[in-house]
Amino acid sequence: MSLAYLAQETIETTTTASGYGAIGYGLAAIGPGIGVGIVVGKAIEGMVRQPEMAGQVRTTMFLGIAFTEALALIGLVAGFIF
């Protein structure tokens, strides 16, 4: 195999795979979106049930959101790498 042939294959594969990266990131964003919705919904339920714990529940909610959003960022980076 010549070097020119390998370079041409890489260019063709890269242009085709770039569209798949966008689809992959779109699919990777679905999970964290659902996760954030669940975390916020459960936190609101907890605040309604025990209003005196609202401060602690809110802090825990933001930690859960941060960890869930980290998955979306990993999906974004993976889309660029692969």
N, C-alpha and C positions, 0 to 999 in steps of 0.2 A: 504494500500500500504506500502510495506516495504521500508526501506531506501536503501537497495541494488538495488531494482528494479528501484527506482527513479534515482540512480546514473548511472545505466546501460542505462536508457533512455536518460539521459543527455549526456553521452559519445557518444551514437549513433547519437543523434541529432546534437551534436557539430561537429562530423566528416563529416556529410552530409552537414551541413550548411556552412562549411568553403569554399567549392567550390562555393556556392551561393554568398558569400561575395566578391570573386574575380570577379564574373560576375557583381555583383552590382557596384563594383568600376569601372569596365570597362565602364559600362553604365553611371556612374556618371562623368566620365572623358570626355565623348563625348560633353556634354553641354558646359563646360568651354573651351574646345578646339575650338568649333565653336564660342563661345563668344569672345575669344582672337583674333581669325582671323577677326571677324567683327570689333572689336575695332581698331586693327592695320590698317586694310584696310581703315576705315573711317578717321583715323588720317592722313594717307598718303594722302588721297584725300584732307583733309583740308590744309595740308602743301603745296600741289601743288597749290591749289587755292589762298592761301594767305601766301607766304613764310615769310613775316615779323612776322607772328604769330607762327612760327614753334616752338619756345621755349615753349610758353604756351600750344600749342597743344600737344607737346611731354610730358610735365608734366601731363596733363590731361590723356593722353594715358596710362602712367605708373600707374596712380591711377586706371583707369578702368581695367587694366590688373591685378593689385593686388586684387581688389575686385572680379574679375571673378575667379582668381586662388584660392581665399578663398573658393569658392564653391567646387572646386576639393578636397581641404584638408578636408572639412566637409564630402564629400563623402567617402574619405579614412577612416576617423575616424569612420563614421557610419558603414562602412564595418567591421571594427574590433569589434565594440560594438555589432552589431546585428549578 
